[in-house]
Amino acid sequence: MKVRPNEPTPSGRVARRQPRDPPGSSDNTTPGQVLKIIATDRGSAADIPAWARDTDNELLGSHEDDGVFTYYVRKGAED
């Protein structure tokens, strides 16, 4: 059985994305594609830039508006 990230499993636990999976990614993302990531978690201000560095993705920019954080990340080359 395939469980989608962030959905409850039969045991009631929530499946989480693996650290290298870009937030909001799917199998049809390609290197060079720009992902728009929207978050409401203040921790994303540290997490998204760190994730981009650690996964060879490029953080193009970010901004915060009334507690909503928006990030633009260019997907890096496939491993």
Secondary structure, DSSP 8 states (H G I E B T S, - for coil): ----TTSB-TTS-B----TTS-TT--TT--TT-EEEEEE--TTHHHHHHHHHHHTT-EEEEEEEETTEEEEEEE-----
